[in-house]
Amino acid sequence: MPRLFGPLFSTSVLAEHVARLAAVFGMVEAGRTSALGGEVVALRTPGVWAGALVLRTDPPPAYAVRDEATRLDRDALRVVDFYAPDLDAAVAHARGLGYEVEASEAAYELAEGSFREAHLAGPDGTVTALLSGPRDFFTGFAQVRDRIVSEVCSISLPLGDAAPSLAFCADVLGWDVVYEYSFDDPSFSAMVGSAERLRVRSSTVGPARDQPYLNLVDYGLPASAGGSLLGRGGLDRRGLVGVVVTTTDLDAVRRRALAHPGASAAEPVEVDLAPFGATCAAVVTSPHQIVHLVVETVE
């Protein structure tokens, strides 16, 4: 089954993202290559099959996917989530390195207990989240639990209508819903700068709960509160522009995408990039026009 490797960032300055992912989130550089019309750096979290890709095209895109005005808009990727066993220590670690952590934190209740969340502002309008809660709960969600932060746990995708993406994930990638949750707490609304009170509902989809997954989110906002970024979140922008998916059968994923309503698949291209090796990759796009860079691997 295809697996979610992690986020795809696009930037004008590779070093900013690479240094931040290494210093704050413990990733290590695995390789560099020329692909997707520019230079690509691959990073991994040691000990697990998860990481991130950072792309710099020449010239880089002029505009980012998100900024302060569009931070709650729908239909584009938004936040990369990491588990922090000790949230206070993780926040202090990031601030001690000179990185910006939002002053306001969120604290909310789920059926499994009390959770806390802090957001870090990053280059090109990106946001990463540190999540903390019951250790027994995160045993089933994160593989790395003995460091300041885990590997990538999830990538959030706020949507106006999740149904097309749920169908795409099931039919094309074989991913089902692995967890659902909801909460209503004013601290979360304050943290993300919303004047409207958010009533969050989420369906998380992926190959398994303890592997990175997509977090399909409904903020519970009326249609008039917040716009849509549909078609403005791809490779022609900077920021969090896609997700990286690995598969042992790229042709099969492409065939399913081409047969799925509203989805598309580009022709494969050859890439040689550790940790994937010399292989092929293709851009597959969901009905919400979310970029999935699908890389063929040998397991």
ZAVEX-128493 format. One record per residue (C-alpha): residue in one letter; y, x, z. Coordinates in steps of 0.05 Angstrom, whole numbers, plus 5000, padded with zeros to 4 digits. Layout:
BEGIN
AYXZ
...
END
This chain:
BEGIN
M500050005000
P507150264985
R510850535046
L518150575063
F520051305070
G527351195089
P534451105064
L537751365001
F544851595013
S549851774958
T555752224975
S561052684948
V559453215001
L552053345012
A553153795073
E556253235114
H550252775111
V545053335114
A548253655176
R548952985211
L541752765198
A539353435224
A543753505285
V543852795311
F537152525286
G532753145286
M531053145212
V529453795175
E530853955103
A524453925061
G526954064990
R532354014937
T532153844864
S536053564806
A534752814795
L538252144788
G543952484752
G545552974807
E542953404864
V538053094914
V536453354983
A530253095019
L529753095095
R523952925140
T522752775213
P517653295236
G510753025250
V511452365212
W511952105141
A519051875144
G525852165126
A531752075080
L534352275012
V541652475000
L544452464928
R550652774900
T552252594828
D557352964786
P562352654787
P560952264851
P562451514851
A569651344867
Y568050764914
A563450664974
V558850064982
R562049875048
D568449985087
E571749665148
A573449045108
T566348925083
R562249145142
L559248455152
D558848245079
R552048025053
D547248264999
A547649015008
L544249505055
R548049625119
V545050015178
V539550535189
D536150425257
F533150955303
Y529850865371
A533051245429
P528651255492
D534851445533
L540751125499
D545951455544
A543052145530
A542852015455
V550051775454
A552252375495
H548452835448
A551852555386
R558752565418
G557653265443
L556553485372
G563153175351
Y560452545318
E563751865327
V560051335367
E563150635371
A566350535439
S563349845446
E555849765455
A551449145449
A546648885502
Y542248295486
E535747955506
L529547855464
A523047535485
E520348235500
G526048435547
S533048735549
F535649165492
R541849595481
E544849835416
A550150345397
H553050475327
L555151135297
A560151155240
G558251635185
P560751915119
D561951455059
G562250825101
T555150895129
V552850665197
T546950875238
A544450515301
L541150765364
L536650245396
S533750245466
G529349765504
P522649685538
R518350305525
D512049895516
F515449495461
F517550105421
T510450405427
G508749915373
F514850065330
A516450805332
Q511751395325
V516451915354
R518051715425
D518652385461
R525152645430
I532452445434
V531451965376
S525551735334
E524251735260
V527651195219
C525050535246
S528550045200
I534049925150
S537949285156
L539648845097
P544248245112
L542847685063
G545546995049
D538546755028
A532647195047
A527446805008
P528047194942
S527447864979
L521647615021
A518047414957
F519648074923
C517148484982
A510648084985
D509148054910
V511648744887
L510649184948
G505248804986
W509648775049
D509148185096
V513447995156
V511348445213
Y516348205266
E521547665275
Y527047605327
S533547255342
F539147315392
D546147065407
D550447535448
P558047645445
S557148395457
F553948485389
S559548105355
A564648545391
M560949185372
V561049035298
G568148775299
S566848045283
A571947525304
E566447005293
R560646975342
L554347225308
R547746875317
V542847385291
R536147205260
S531647725228
S525147775190
T522648495186
V518048665127
G513949285115
P506849565112
A506149575188
R510249505252
D509750245270
Q512250475202
P519350425174
Y521049725151
L526549305120
N530348855168
L532548235130
V538247955172
D542047305175
Y548347365218
G549046615224
L556046625194
P558746065151
A559346215077
S566846255085
A566346825136
G564547455098
G563347555024
S557647804981
L556648514956
L551448294905
G551548804848
R556149284885
G551049674926
G547450104875
L547550814849
D554550734821
R557150734893
R557351214952
G554151055020
L547550735035
V545550564964
G538050464967
V531350555000
V525951064983
V518850784976
T512551194964
T506350934929
T499851204901
D500550774839
L507550764809
D505250404745
A502449824786
V508949744825
R513049754761
R508449234728
R509148774787
A516648864788
L517448724714
A513348084723
H517247854784
P523147374773
G529847724780
A526948414791
S527149014744
A523949704736
A526750304700
E522450804661
P519151344704
V522252034706
E519152694728
V521452984794
D519353604833
L521553524905
A518353704971
P515453345009
F513052934949
G511253504902
A511353494826
T510852754810
C514252154778
A519251654805
A522651024781
V528250574804
V525749874819
T531049344834
S529948714874
P532848024859
H538548194907
Q539748824864
I537549294920
V535449974893
H528350194911
L527050904889
V519450884883
V516151574885
E508751674868
T504952084919
V497752304930
E495252114999
END
